[in-house]
Amino acid sequence: MGRSGVSCGPVDAAPKKILVVEDSAAMRALVASTLESVEGVSATETASGYEALKLIPRERFDLIITDINMPEINGLELIRFIRSRPEYQDVPLVIISTESSERDRERGLELGASAYFTKPFEPQALLETVRELLGAGDA
């Protein structure tokens, strides 16, 4: 699972907290380890939208990454919940999903996602997007 050529400096001086919501343990671990290759980034993992709903009101995240197809509460329902909270109106949301149709992408973006990746995704592209969304695109 090498990240050949991935060179990432710090995002900025303040640590950035990212929530990864993904029901697949392997995909969740891949996303979290990819994110944590960036200095100053901490990834919190959760296996369901339901777990995320309990966590979001208690903790402040700088960015949230979610799958769409999950049991109990899917990613689109989770995005609706997140965007309904005033403190999360401007927090970037990234979708990583097996849903690859243009309509799925449009639905996610209409609900407030900042970016949409289809599985399998390119880790370097995810890192670049995350850095840009966290305000480190020029670094």
C-alpha positions as CSV (number, residue, x, y, z in Angstrom):
1,M,0.0,0.0,0.0
2,G,2.8,2.4,-0.9
3,R,2.2,6.1,-1.4
4,S,5.0,6.5,-3.9
5,G,6.0,10.1,-4.5
6,V,3.5,11.5,-2.0
7,S,5.2,14.4,-0.3
8,C,3.1,16.4,2.1
9,G,4.2,19.2,4.4
10,P,2.2,20.5,7.3
11,V,-1.3,21.9,6.6
12,D,-0.7,24.8,9.0
13,A,0.3,25.4,12.6
14,A,-3.0,24.4,14.1
15,P,-3.8,20.7,14.1
16,K,-6.7,19.8,11.8
17,K,-9.2,17.2,12.8
18,I,-10.9,15.1,10.1
19,L,-13.7,12.7,10.6
20,V,-13.8,9.6,8.4
21,V,-17.2,8.0,8.1
22,E,-17.0,4.6,6.3
23,D,-18.5,1.2,7.0
24,S,-15.7,-0.7,5.3
25,A,-12.9,-1.2,7.8
26,A,-10.3,-1.6,5.0
27,M,-11.4,1.6,3.2
28,R,-11.7,3.5,6.5
29,A,-8.1,2.6,7.4
30,L,-6.8,3.5,3.9
31,V,-8.4,6.9,4.0
32,A,-7.3,7.6,7.6
33,S,-3.7,6.5,6.9
34,T,-3.6,8.6,3.7
35,L,-4.8,11.7,5.6
36,E,-2.4,11.2,8.5
37,S,0.5,11.2,6.1
38,V,0.1,15.0,6.2
39,E,1.8,16.5,9.2
40,G,-0.7,18.3,11.5
41,V,-3.7,16.2,10.5
42,S,-5.5,13.8,12.9
43,A,-8.2,11.4,11.6
44,T,-11.0,10.1,13.7
45,E,-12.6,7.0,12.3
46,T,-16.2,5.9,12.7
47,A,-18.0,2.9,11.0
48,S,-21.4,4.4,10.5
49,G,-23.5,7.5,9.9
50,Y,-25.2,6.8,13.2
51,E,-21.9,6.8,15.1
52,A,-21.0,10.1,13.3
53,L,-24.3,11.6,14.4
54,K,-23.4,11.0,18.0
55,L,-19.9,12.3,17.6
56,I,-20.4,15.5,15.6
57,P,-22.3,17.5,18.3
58,R,-19.6,16.6,20.9
59,E,-16.4,17.3,18.8
60,R,-15.4,20.0,16.3
61,F,-14.0,18.7,13.0
62,D,-12.3,20.8,10.4
63,L,-13.3,18.4,7.5
64,I,-15.6,15.4,7.2
65,I,-15.2,12.5,4.7
66,T,-18.1,10.2,4.3
67,D,-19.3,7.2,2.2
68,I,-22.8,7.2,0.8
69,N,-23.9,3.6,1.1
70,M,-23.9,2.8,4.8
71,P,-26.4,1.0,7.1
72,E,-28.7,2.8,9.4
73,I,-28.0,6.4,8.2
74,N,-26.5,6.9,4.7
75,G,-24.0,9.5,3.8
76,L,-26.6,11.8,2.2
77,E,-28.7,11.8,5.3
78,L,-25.5,12.5,7.3
79,I,-24.7,15.5,5.1
80,R,-28.2,16.9,5.6
81,F,-27.7,16.6,9.4
82,I,-24.3,18.2,9.3
83,R,-25.5,21.1,7.1
84,S,-28.4,21.7,9.5
85,R,-26.0,22.5,12.3
86,P,-24.9,26.2,12.3
87,E,-21.4,25.4,13.5
88,Y,-20.9,23.1,10.5
89,Q,-22.3,25.3,7.8
90,D,-18.8,26.0,6.4
91,V,-17.0,22.8,7.2
92,P,-15.9,21.1,4.0
93,L,-17.5,17.7,3.3
94,V,-16.0,15.1,1.0
95,I,-17.8,12.1,-0.4
96,I,-16.0,8.9,-1.3
97,S,-18.4,6.4,-2.8
98,T,-18.9,3.5,-5.2
99,E,-21.8,5.5,-6.7
100,S,-20.3,6.8,-9.9
101,S,-23.2,8.3,-11.9
102,E,-23.3,12.0,-12.6
103,R,-26.7,12.2,-10.8
104,D,-25.2,10.8,-7.6
105,R,-22.3,13.3,-7.8
106,E,-24.8,16.1,-8.4
107,R,-27.0,15.0,-5.5
108,G,-24.0,15.0,-3.1
109,L,-22.8,18.4,-4.3
110,E,-26.3,19.9,-4.1
111,L,-26.6,18.8,-0.5
112,G,-23.4,20.6,0.4
113,A,-20.5,18.3,-0.3
114,S,-17.3,20.2,-1.3
115,A,-15.9,17.3,-3.4
116,Y,-16.9,13.8,-4.6
117,F,-14.5,10.9,-5.2
118,T,-15.5,7.5,-6.8
119,K,-14.0,4.3,-5.4
120,P,-11.3,3.3,-6.1
121,F,-9.8,6.8,-5.7
122,E,-6.3,8.1,-6.2
123,P,-4.8,8.9,-2.7
124,Q,-2.7,11.8,-4.0
125,A,-5.9,13.4,-5.5
126,L,-7.6,13.1,-2.1
127,L,-4.6,14.6,-0.3
128,E,-4.5,17.6,-2.8
129,T,-8.3,18.2,-2.3
130,V,-8.1,18.0,1.5
131,R,-5.1,20.4,1.6
132,E,-7.0,22.8,-0.6
133,L,-10.2,22.6,1.4
134,L,-8.2,23.1,4.6
135,G,-6.7,26.2,3.2
136,A,-3.2,24.9,2.5
137,G,-3.6,24.7,-1.3
138,D,-0.8,27.2,-1.9
139,A,1.7,25.6,0.5
